[in-house]
Amino acid sequence: MDKIDKPQPARRAVLGGALGGLAGAAVLGLDAAPADAAPHPSHRPHHRPLRVLVATNEPWGTYHVAPLLAEAARRGVRLTQLVPDHSQIKPDDPVPVAVPGRAPRADLLVVAGAGDWPLECARRFRHLRLAASSLAYLGPDEAPGAWWLRHRLRAITSSSPAEARAFAGYLGTHRRVRVVGSPQTDDLPVRAPEQGLVLVVTSVTRPDGTGGAAPGTELLLKAAENLRSAGKRILVGLHPREDRRLWEKYEISTVPTLRASARAEAAIGIPGTVFPLIAAVGTPLVGCTDPALKVPAYLRSVCSATIEDAGAAVKAVRDARPADPRTLADAVGPIGGSAARLLEVWRRA
């Protein structure tokens, strides 16, 4: 059975009252250095700021690293995301990026998955210490390439107990997983729902070079139309990789989906990484679950209801209620200070 660090009570409760956060448990014991980790600049003198390279399953998905930038700057930690090239990086993207051949010297490589790109980076930087951090939902099935990473991992982190269980399954490990919380919950918006406003939370309709897609867009589009016909105002929270053209008939939020969720009476969408975060705000959720959708159970658990028929959307949204405290504690993890906890685990790895 996978060993998950049991969190202790956090000092801050989720806005809206329901959730008492969970703080991460003791820092993981470190494995012995891998055989190929000869003395190298990755073995950092204590006086030097930490230098970290990050590789994600979505190679150009800098939005997973962005929530760490403020705390990293406060701590003097230098973060660089590894990308195959600069073709999909916007000029104003705040996340520092580099191709492997021009990456700065580093102390640690963090892989946010065991997809093709993280595996390629782990092979390229086999001299670096290695940690695995779940920055987006993964699992619960073991990834084919996870076996290649397991012997090198010096730390494993996830945002919540439920995500930790899924991530352990994804990595095929019995190691303990450090629960640190999600950096996106360090600054949760205050909920101020507007009457009749429903947030539609999209996923990604078509896979691309950056990452895969989730089924259910057609169901969600029909549900949104039914809700509008019933008199609801529709605000769309667009996934960074979603095709904007599919949703242009509705108002598209100009702020991130998590922040937009504070305005909504309820949210409806395809369950994904942002769902537990929206639940932490206190906004009720309805999941559109296409039969082909395969996600960890905890993403469904925060939903007041799930639907497979767009005709059920109006009633499900009308009756939606916030997730209960026990479910929130398991699916969301500790609230506040999460970026600091994550960077501290990386420092000790």
Residue pairs with C-beta under 8 A, 6 or more apart in sequence:
1 174
2 164
2 165
2 168
2 169
2 173
2 174
2 175
2 177
3 174
3 175
3 176
3 177
4 161
4 164
4 165
4 168
4 176
4 177
4 179
5 24
5 25
5 26
5 28
5 164
5 176
5 177
5 178
5 179
6 25
6 161
7 22
7 23
7 24
7 25
7 161
7 179
7 333
7 334
8 22
8 23
8 25
9 20
9 21
9 22
9 23
10 20
10 21
10 22
10 23
10 334
10 335
10 336
11 21
11 23
11 336
12 21
12 335
12 336
13 19
13 20
13 21
13 335
14 20
14 21
14 188
14 280
14 281
14 282
14 328
14 332
14 335
15 188
15 189
15 190
15 191
15 280
15 281
15 282
16 191
16 281
16 282
16 322
17 282
18 282
18 322
18 323
18 324
18 325
18 328
19 280
19 325
19 328
19 329
19 332
19 335
20 325
20 329
21 181
21 329
21 332
21 333
21 334
21 335
21 336
22 160
22 161
22 179
22 181
22 329
22 333
22 334
23 334
23 341
24 178
24 179
24 180
24 181
24 334
24 341
24 345
25 178
25 179
27 155
27 178
27 344
27 345
27 348
28 154
28 155
28 156
28 175
28 176
28 178
28 345
29 176
30 154
30 155
30 348
30 349
31 151
31 153
31 154
33 129
34 130
34 151
34 152
36 126
36 127
37 127
37 128
37 129
38 127
40 127
40 128
41 105
41 107
42 106
42 107
42 108
42 127
42 128
42 129
43 107
43 129
44 50
44 51
44 107
49 75
49 76
49 77
49 78
50 75
50 76
50 77
50 78
50 107
50 108
50 343
50 346
50 347
51 77
51 78
51 80
51 104
51 105
51 106
51 107
51 108
52 77
52 78
52 79
52 80
52 106
52 107
52 108
52 109
52 110
52 346
53 80
53 81
53 82
53 98
53 103
53 106
53 108
53 109
53 110
53 121
53 125
53 128
54 65
54 79
54 80
54 81
54 82
54 109
54 110
54 111
54 112
55 81
55 82
55 109
55 110
55 111
55 112
55 117
55 118
55 120
55 121
55 122
56 64
56 65
56 81
56 111
56 112
56 113
56 117
56 118
56 135
56 136
57 112
57 113
57 114
57 115
57 117
57 118
57 136
57 138
57 211
58 64
58 136
58 210
58 211
58 241
59 82
59 83
59 84
59 117
59 209
59 210
60 83
60 84
60 87
60 88
60 89
60 209
60 210
61 136
61 210
61 211
61 240
61 241
62 81
62 89
62 93
62 95
62 97
63 240
64 112
64 135
64 136
65 79
65 81
65 95
65 135
66 94
66 95
67 182
67 183
67 184
67 186
67 339
68 79
68 183
68 339
68 342
68 343
69 79
69 94
69 95
70 339
71 77
71 183
71 186
71 339
71 340
71 343
72 78
72 79
72 339
72 343
75 340
75 343
77 343
77 346
77 347
78 96
78 104
79 95
79 96
80 96
80 97
80 98
80 103
80 104
80 106
81 95
81 96
81 97
81 98
82 97
82 98
82 99
82 100
82 103
82 117
82 121
83 89
83 97
83 98
83 99
84 99
84 117
85 99
86 97
86 99
88 209
88 210
89 97
98 104
100 120
100 121
100 124
100 125
103 125
106 125
106 128
107 128
107 129
108 128
108 129
108 130
108 131
108 346
108 349
109 121
109 122
109 125
109 128
109 129
109 130
109 131
110 130
110 131
110 132
110 133
110 346
111 118
111 119
111 121
111 122
111 130
111 131
111 132
111 133
111 149
112 118
112 132
112 133
112 134
112 135
112 136
113 132
113 134
113 136
113 138
113 143
113 170
114 132
114 143
114 144
114 145
114 146
114 148
114 149
114 170
114 171
115 143
115 145
116 145
118 149
119 145
119 148
119 149
122 130
122 148
122 149
122 152
123 148
126 152
129 152
129 154
129 349
130 149
130 152
130 153
130 154
131 153
131 154
131 155
131 156
131 157
131 345
131 346
131 349
132 149
132 153
132 155
132 156
132 157
132 167
132 171
133 156
133 157
133 158
133 342
133 345
133 346
134 157
134 158
134 159
134 163
134 164
134 166
134 167
134 170
136 273
137 163
137 166
137 272
137 273
137 295
137 296
137 299
138 166
138 167
138 170
139 166
139 167
139 168
139 169
139 170
139 296
140 165
140 166
140 169
140 170
140 296
140 297
141 169
141 170
142 169
142 170
142 171
142 172
143 170
143 171
143 172
146 170
146 171
146 172
146 173
147 172
149 171
150 171
150 172
150 173
150 175
153 171
153 173
153 175
154 349
155 178
155 345
155 346
155 348
155 349
156 167
156 168
156 171
156 173
156 175
156 176
156 177
156 178
157 177
157 178
157 179
157 180
157 342
157 345
158 164
158 166
158 167
158 177
158 178
158 179
158 180
158 333
159 179
159 180
159 181
159 182
159 276
159 332
159 333
159 338
160 179
160 181
160 182
160 276
160 298
160 330
160 331
160 332
160 333
161 179
161 329
161 330
161 333
162 296
162 297
162 298
162 301
162 330
162 331
163 276
163 296
163 298
163 331
163 333
164 177
164 178
164 179
165 177
166 296
166 298
167 177
168 174
168 175
168 177
178 345
179 333
179 334
180 333
180 334
180 338
180 341
180 342
180 345
181 332
181 333
181 334
181 335
181 336
181 337
181 338
181 341
181 342
182 276
182 277
182 332
182 333
182 338
183 338
183 339
183 342
184 258
184 277
184 338
185 277
185 280
185 332
185 333
185 335
185 336
185 338
186 336
186 337
186 338
186 339
188 258
188 277
188 280
188 281
188 335
189 258
189 259
189 261
189 262
189 281
190 262
191 262
191 281
191 282
191 283
192 262
192 263
193 262
193 263
193 264
193 265
193 283
194 233
194 263
194 264
194 265
195 265
196 231
196 232
196 233
196 265
197 232
197 233
197 235
197 263
197 264
197 265
198 227
198 232
198 233
198 234
198 235
198 264
198 265
198 266
198 267
198 268
198 317
199 235
199 236
199 237
199 253
199 257
199 260
199 261
199 263
199 264
199 266
199 267
199 268
199 269
199 278
199 283
200 220
200 223
200 224
200 234
200 235
200 236
200 237
200 247
200 250
200 267
200 268
200 269
201 237
201 257
201 261
201 267
201 268
201 269
201 270
201 272
201 274
201 275
201 278
202 217
202 220
202 236
202 237
202 238
202 239
202 242
202 246
202 247
202 269
202 270
203 213
203 214
203 216
203 217
203 239
203 242
203 269
203 270
203 272
204 211
204 212
204 213
204 214
204 239
204 241
204 242
205 213
205 217
205 242
205 243
205 246
206 213
206 243
207 213
208 241
210 241
211 241
214 270
214 272
214 293
214 295
215 290
215 292
215 293
216 270
216 288
216 289
216 290
216 292
216 293
217 246
217 270
219 288
219 290
219 307
219 308
219 309
219 310
220 268
220 269
220 270
220 288
221 246
222 310
222 313
223 268
223 288
223 307
223 310
223 313
224 234
224 236
224 250
224 268
224 313
225 310
226 310
226 311
226 313
226 314
227 234
227 268
227 313
227 314
227 317
228 234
228 250
230 314
232 314
232 317
233 251
234 250
234 251
235 250
235 251
235 252
235 253
235 260
235 263
235 264
236 247
236 250
236 251
236 252
236 253
237 253
237 256
237 257
237 260
237 261
237 267
237 269
237 274
238 244
238 247
238 252
238 253
238 257
239 257
239 272
244 252
253 260
257 274
257 278
258 274
258 277
258 278
258 281
261 267
261 278
261 281
261 283
262 281
262 283
264 283
265 283
265 284
265 317
266 283
266 284
266 285
266 286
266 304
266 317
266 320
267 278
267 283
267 284
267 285
267 286
268 285
268 286
268 287
268 288
268 313
268 316
268 317
269 275
269 285
269 286
269 287
269 288
270 287
270 288
270 289
270 290
270 293
271 287
271 289
271 293
271 295
271 299
271 300
271 303
271 306
272 295
272 299
273 299
275 285
275 287
275 299
275 302
275 303
276 298
276 299
276 302
276 328
276 331
276 332
277 332
278 285
278 302
279 285
279 302
279 322
279 323
279 327
279 328
279 331
279 332
280 328
280 332
280 335
282 322
283 322
284 304
284 320
284 321
284 322
284 323
285 302
285 303
285 304
285 320
285 323
286 303
286 304
286 305
286 306
286 307
286 313
286 316
286 317
286 320
287 299
287 300
287 303
287 305
287 306
287 307
288 306
288 307
288 308
288 310
288 313
289 300
289 306
289 307
289 308
290 308
291 308
298 330
298 331
299 331
300 306
301 323
301 327
301 330
301 331
302 323
302 327
302 328
302 331
302 332
303 323
304 316
304 319
304 320
304 321
304 322
304 323
305 312
305 316
305 319
305 320
307 313
307 316
323 331
334 341
